[in-house]
């Protein structure tokens, strides 16, 4: 089964300081273990990069290079 991922979930999964980080990572692990996959719209990845590099949202935002690398993996 394919699961659509929105920006909020993706941010939670990739930003360690996000309050839902551990829950998001656990959900991803469970879905992968079940053999499921993921689907993302291109605009989710663009918004993800915008959010995770914003120093007003996070104490330790990702660098642009790190954000692009994660977006590429997804």
Beta strands, then each sheet from edge to edge (+ up, - down):
strand 1: 2-4
strand 2: 37-39
sheet 1: 1+ 2+
end
